[in-house]
Amino acid sequence: MTAIKADSASLLPRRAVVLYGDIRSADNQVVQIYFSREGLSFNEAEAPRFLLLDRKGRIAFGIGGTLYATASTDFSGAIDSRNFTSADIAVPNTDAAARRFGADISNSSLYVRLVGRSARLGLYTVYFRSNFTGGGEDGYGFRLKQAYIRLKGFTIGLDNSTFVDAGTQAPTIDPQGPAGQVCAKNVLFRYTTPVYRGLRAALSIEVPRTSYSTGTHASSATTRIPDIPFYVQYSGRSGWRIRLSAIYRDLAYRDLVAQANRRHAGWGVHLGTVVPLGIFKPFGHIAYGHGISSYINDLDGRNLDLVPDADNPGRLKAPEAYAWTIGTYFYFSPQAYITTGYSRAQVNHTAATADTGTAGIFTPTPTTKWTTTSASASNTFTAHAPISPQTTAYTPAMPIV
């Protein structure tokens, strides 16, 4: 087993260990892609620490794991859950959940990465990642989070949506993340262009996840057209970047009054940026659209992509939704930092009828979170250990009635 020193290969992190193969013969691009964090959010696993190379240095392979453990306590009965989903905070709070103590390791993950180069195919990447948030009897069921192959600019499989900008997602200790975070993983087929003078673009078709409030006069229908997101990104030489994303959605439903299948267009835009400034690294994003609630953290799964149209029984409409997050890193060292940020998500829906199940303006609670995190490596697992508590401030939400 050969430890990789910092001066032996500028492309390799200090933690890298070669279990098999000669690093001196490794393909530089293969090693660079293997350890790259491009397209990954804060809580998505980096490359396995231990590296295996084939005899010619053209294939890099690793299997790794991350032990992610959290503990929490509640002083005023905010939420009875191991996830801190701010939109679920009871208003008013309940004494039944006061002083709740919780601990969780379900976001621990296992992952596999393979990067190689062949004469026919060129560079390719295969990646799998899973955790234990799939439920089950003990609440720790196996769940596939990512599984894809990348080849010649194409990505096929389960990955972060092209509408998502993982680099602008705020780090938090709790796995839920900020209320207004734009996040979704879809089965997709994507093409990403090479970088040209700092510019890069991507276009994909994705299997959609939809969540409707149908009432009694409508029902869901089979999805006929995939979601179509794209982005254009510019990166500066000093490490700053800006990305503009957009998405089109074809939302199908059944009008039970007219006994007809209908479709409603959903759309959204998303602007994100990261600007390193010495020991500070500000980041932020803003998203706006209609029928995009499934792509916004605290709105996902709340039946808000389509809602009943009070003026037209049997018809559904795509409500207005927006979300934003702003924050900054403060680095004490390359391995230790503190982050602070503010995030908000909101959907506006004014169709108040007896059978809709939703009414008024639903506002998942804005959240402010402070996080201090360090990272260290041990054997085949990487342990992420919070070294100070996370504090979350919130304002009451208007519940759905």
C-alpha positions in Angstrom: 0.0 0.0 0.0 1.5 3.4 -1.1 0.5 6.6 0.6 0.2 9.6 -1.8 2.2 12.5 -0.6 1.2 16.1 -1.5 4.2 16.6 -3.8 3.9 13.3 -5.6 0.9 14.2 -7.7 -0.6 17.7 -7.7 -3.9 16.3 -8.8 -4.3 14.1 -5.8 -5.6 15.1 -2.3 -3.4 14.3 0.7 -5.8 11.6 1.9 -5.5 9.5 -1.2 -4.0 6.0 -0.8 -3.1 3.7 -3.7 -3.9 0.1 -2.8 -2.9 -1.3 -6.2 -1.1 0.1 -9.2 1.6 2.5 -10.0 0.5 6.2 -9.6 3.4 7.3 -11.8 1.8 5.6 -14.8 -1.7 6.9 -14.1 -3.6 8.9 -16.7 -3.8 12.5 -15.4 -7.3 13.1 -16.6 -8.6 9.9 -15.2 -7.2 10.8 -11.7 -8.5 14.4 -12.0 -12.0 13.2 -12.8 -11.9 10.5 -10.1 -11.3 13.1 -7.3 -13.4 15.9 -8.8 -16.4 17.2 -6.8 -18.0 18.9 -9.8 -21.8 18.6 -9.7 -21.8 17.4 -6.1 -23.5 19.1 -3.2 -22.1 19.5 0.3 -23.7 16.3 1.7 -22.9 14.1 -1.4 -19.9 11.8 -0.9 -16.6 12.6 -2.5 -14.4 10.0 -4.1 -13.3 7.0 -2.1 -10.0 7.5 -0.3 -8.5 4.2 -1.4 -7.7 3.9 -5.1 -7.1 0.9 -7.3 -5.4 1.4 -10.7 -5.1 -1.1 -13.5 -1.6 -2.0 -14.8 -1.6 0.7 -17.5 -3.1 3.4 -15.2 -6.1 3.9 -17.4 -8.8 2.8 -15.0 -9.3 4.1 -11.4 -11.7 2.3 -9.1 -12.7 2.8 -5.5 -15.4 1.7 -3.0 -16.1 4.0 0.0 -18.4 4.9 2.7 -19.4 7.9 4.9 -20.6 7.6 8.4 -22.9 10.5 9.0 -24.3 10.7 12.5 -26.4 13.5 14.0 -27.8 14.2 17.5 -30.4 16.9 18.3 -32.6 18.2 21.1 -35.6 20.4 21.1 -36.5 22.9 23.8 -39.9 24.1 22.8 -41.7 21.3 20.9 -40.9 22.6 17.4 -40.9 19.3 15.5 -41.1 15.5 16.3 -38.8 14.3 13.5 -35.2 13.3 13.0 -35.1 15.6 10.0 -35.4 19.3 10.6 -38.0 20.2 7.9 -38.9 23.8 8.8 -42.3 23.7 6.9 -43.4 20.9 9.3 -42.9 23.1 12.4 -46.3 23.1 14.3 -47.9 26.6 14.7 -48.4 26.9 17.6 -45.9 24.5 18.9 -46.9 21.5 20.9 -45.7 20.6 24.4 -46.0 16.9 23.5 -42.7 17.1 21.5 -40.9 19.5 23.9 -37.4 18.5 24.9 -37.2 15.7 22.4 -33.8 14.1 22.1 -33.0 12.4 18.8 -30.1 10.8 17.0 -29.8 9.4 13.5 -27.3 7.7 11.2 -29.6 7.0 8.2 -27.7 9.4 5.9 -24.6 7.3 6.1 -23.7 6.2 2.6 -21.9 3.7 0.5 -20.6 4.6 -2.9 -18.6 3.3 -5.8 -16.7 5.3 -8.5 -15.0 4.0 -11.6 -13.2 6.3 -14.1 -11.4 5.1 -17.2 -10.3 5.7 -20.7 -10.6 3.5 -23.7 -9.4 3.8 -27.2 -12.9 3.6 -28.6 -15.0 5.4 -25.9 -12.6 7.9 -24.5 -13.1 9.0 -20.9 -16.0 7.5 -19.0 -17.3 7.5 -15.4 -19.6 5.1 -13.5 -20.9 6.2 -10.1 -23.3 4.6 -7.6 -24.3 6.1 -4.2 -26.8 4.9 -1.6 -27.9 5.6 1.9 -30.3 4.2 4.5 -33.2 6.6 4.4 -35.6 4.1 2.6 -37.7 3.5 5.7 -38.6 -0.1 6.5 -39.4 -1.6 9.9 -36.5 0.0 11.7 -36.4 3.2 9.6 -33.1 2.4 8.0 -34.0 0.9 4.7 -31.5 0.8 1.8 -32.1 3.6 -0.8 -30.4 4.2 -4.1 -29.6 7.9 -4.4 -27.4 8.2 -7.5 -26.5 5.7 -10.3 -25.2 7.0 -13.6 -22.7 6.6 -16.4 -21.0 9.6 -18.2 -19.5 9.2 -21.6 -18.5 11.8 -24.3 -20.5 14.5 -22.5 -23.6 12.4 -22.0 -25.0 11.4 -18.6 -27.5 8.5 -18.4 -29.0 7.4 -15.1 -30.2 8.8 -11.7 -28.5 12.1 -10.9 -29.0 15.7 -9.8 -31.5 17.4 -12.1 -30.0 19.8 -14.7 -32.3 22.4 -13.1 -30.3 22.0 -9.8 -27.1 23.9 -9.0 -25.5 21.8 -6.4 -22.7 24.2 -5.8 -25.0 26.9 -4.3 -26.7 24.5 -1.8 -26.0 25.7 1.8 -24.2 23.3 4.1 -26.3 22.3 7.2 -25.9 19.6 9.8 -29.4 18.4 9.4 -30.0 16.4 6.2 -33.1 18.4 5.1 -31.2 21.6 4.3 -32.6 25.1 3.8 -36.3 25.6 3.0 -35.7 27.2 -0.3 -33.0 24.9 -1.6 -33.6 23.8 -5.2 -32.9 20.0 -5.2 -34.2 17.0 -7.1 -32.7 13.7 -8.4 -34.3 12.4 -11.5 -33.6 9.6 -14.0 -32.3 11.6 -16.9 -30.5 11.7 -20.3 -28.3 14.8 -20.4 -25.7 16.3 -22.7 -23.1 18.7 -21.3 -20.9 20.7 -23.6 -17.1 21.0 -23.2 -15.9 24.2 -21.5 -15.2 27.0 -24.0 -13.7 30.2 -22.7 -15.4 29.7 -19.3 -18.8 28.8 -20.8 -20.6 25.5 -20.4 -24.1 24.5 -21.2 -26.3 21.4 -20.6 -29.7 20.1 -21.8 -31.5 17.0 -20.6 -34.8 15.1 -20.6 -35.9 13.8 -17.2 -38.5 11.5 -15.8 -40.6 13.9 -13.8 -41.8 13.6 -10.2 -45.2 15.3 -9.8 -47.4 16.0 -6.8 -50.9 17.4 -7.3 -53.9 18.5 -5.2 -56.7 17.3 -7.3 -59.8 17.7 -5.1 -62.9 15.8 -6.1 -63.3 17.1 -9.7 -59.9 16.0 -11.1 -57.3 13.2 -10.8 -53.8 12.5 -11.9 -53.0 11.2 -15.4 -50.1 9.4 -17.0 -47.1 11.6 -17.7 -46.6 11.8 -21.4 -43.7 14.3 -21.8 -40.5 14.5 -19.8 -39.3 17.5 -17.9 -36.9 19.5 -20.1 -34.3 21.6 -18.1 -31.1 23.3 -19.3 -28.5 25.6 -18.0 -25.8 28.0 -19.2 -22.8 28.6 -16.9 -19.8 31.0 -16.9 -16.8 30.4 -14.7 -14.1 33.0 -14.1 -10.4 32.3 -13.6 -10.5 33.2 -9.9 -13.0 30.5 -9.1 -16.3 32.5 -9.2 -19.1 31.3 -11.4 -22.7 32.1 -12.3 -25.4 29.7 -13.7 -28.8 30.3 -15.3 -31.1 27.4 -15.4 -34.6 27.0 -16.8 -37.1 24.1 -17.0 -40.3 23.3 -19.0 -42.8 20.8 -17.5 -45.8 19.2 -19.1 -48.2 18.5 -16.2 -51.0 16.1 -17.2 -54.2 15.4 -15.3 -57.8 14.1 -15.8 -60.7 16.5 -15.8 -63.5 14.4 -14.2 -66.2 17.0 -15.0 -65.5 17.0 -18.8 -64.2 13.4 -18.7 -61.1 14.6 -20.7 -57.4 14.4 -20.2 -55.8 17.9 -19.9 -52.3 19.3 -19.8 -50.9 22.4 -18.0 -47.5 23.9 -18.8 -45.1 24.4 -15.9 -42.0 26.4 -16.1 -39.2 27.8 -13.9 -36.0 29.8 -13.9 -33.1 29.5 -11.5 -30.1 31.8 -11.0 -27.2 30.8 -8.8 -23.6 32.1 -8.1 -20.6 31.4 -6.0 -17.9 34.0 -5.5 -14.7 33.1 -3.5 -13.2 36.2 -1.8 -10.2 35.1 0.2 -11.4 33.5 3.5 -15.0 34.2 2.5 -17.0 32.4 -0.1 -20.5 33.9 -0.6 -23.1 31.9 -2.4 -26.7 32.2 -3.3 -29.5 31.4 -5.7 -33.1 32.4 -6.5 -35.8 30.4 -8.3 -39.2 31.4 -9.6 -41.8 29.7 -11.7 -45.2 28.0 -11.9 -45.7 24.2 -11.2 -42.1 23.7 -9.9 -42.9 22.9 -6.3 -41.4 19.4 -6.6 -38.0 21.0 -7.2 -38.0 23.2 -4.1 -36.9 21.6 -0.8 -39.8 22.4 1.7 -42.5 22.4 -1.1 -41.6 18.9 -2.4 -44.3 16.3 -1.8 -47.0 18.7 -0.6 -49.2 18.4 -3.7 -48.5 21.8 -5.0 -47.3 21.3 -8.6 -51.0 21.6 -9.6 -53.9 22.8 -7.5 -57.7 23.1 -8.2 -58.9 26.1 -10.1 -61.8 27.5 -8.0 -63.3 29.3 -11.0 -63.3 26.2 -13.3 -64.4 22.9 -11.7 -62.4 20.0 -13.0 -59.5 22.2 -14.1 -56.2 22.5 -12.3 -53.6 25.3 -12.4 -49.9 25.6 -11.7 -49.4 28.0 -8.7 -46.7 30.6 -8.5 -43.7 29.5 -6.4 -40.4 31.0 -5.5 -37.4 30.2 -3.4 -34.1 31.7 -2.5 -31.0 31.2 -0.4 -28.1 33.4 0.5 -25.1 32.7 2.7 -21.3 32.6 3.0 -18.5 30.3 4.1 -15.9 31.6 6.4 -12.7 29.5 6.3 -10.4 29.1 9.3 -8.3 26.7 7.3 -8.9 24.6 4.1 -10.5 21.9 6.4 -12.5 24.0 8.8 -15.1 26.6 8.2 -18.3 28.1 9.4 -21.3 28.9 7.2 -24.3 31.2 7.8 -27.3 31.6 5.5 -30.9 32.5 5.1 -33.5 30.7 3.0 -37.1 31.1 2.1 -39.6 29.1 0.0 -43.2 30.1 -0.8 -46.1 29.1 -3.0 -49.0 31.4 -3.7 -52.4 29.8 -4.1 -55.7 31.6 -3.6 -58.2 29.0 -4.8 -60.2 28.5 -1.6 -63.0 26.0 -2.2 -64.6 23.3 0.0 -63.1 20.3 -1.7 -59.6 21.5 -2.7 -57.8 20.5 0.5 -55.6 23.7 0.1 -56.3 27.3 0.6 -54.7 30.7 1.1 -51.0 31.4 0.9 -48.8 28.5 2.1 -45.4 29.7 3.3 -42.8 27.1 4.5 -40.9 28.7 7.2 -37.9 30.9 6.4 -34.9 29.4 8.2 -31.5 30.8 9.3 -28.9 28.2 10.1 -25.3 28.5 11.4 -23.1 25.5 10.9 -19.5 24.6 11.8 -18.1 21.5 10.3 -14.8 19.7 10.0 -13.8 16.6 8.1 -11.4 13.7 8.8 -10.7 10.4 7.2 -10.4 7.0 8.9 -9.9 3.7 7.2 -12.4 3.2 4.4 -14.9 5.6 5.9 -14.9 9.3 6.1 -16.5 10.7 9.2 -18.1 14.2 9.1 -18.2 15.5 12.7 -20.0 18.7 13.6 -17.9 20.5 16.2 -20.4 23.1 17.3 -24.2 23.1 17.5 -26.4 24.2 14.7 -29.0 26.9 15.6 -32.1 27.5 13.5 -34.3 30.5 13.8 -37.7 30.5 12.2 -40.9 32.5 11.8 -44.3 30.9 11.9 -45.8 29.6 8.7 -49.4 30.0 7.6 -50.7 26.4 7.6 -52.8 24.9 4.8 -56.4 24.7 5.9 
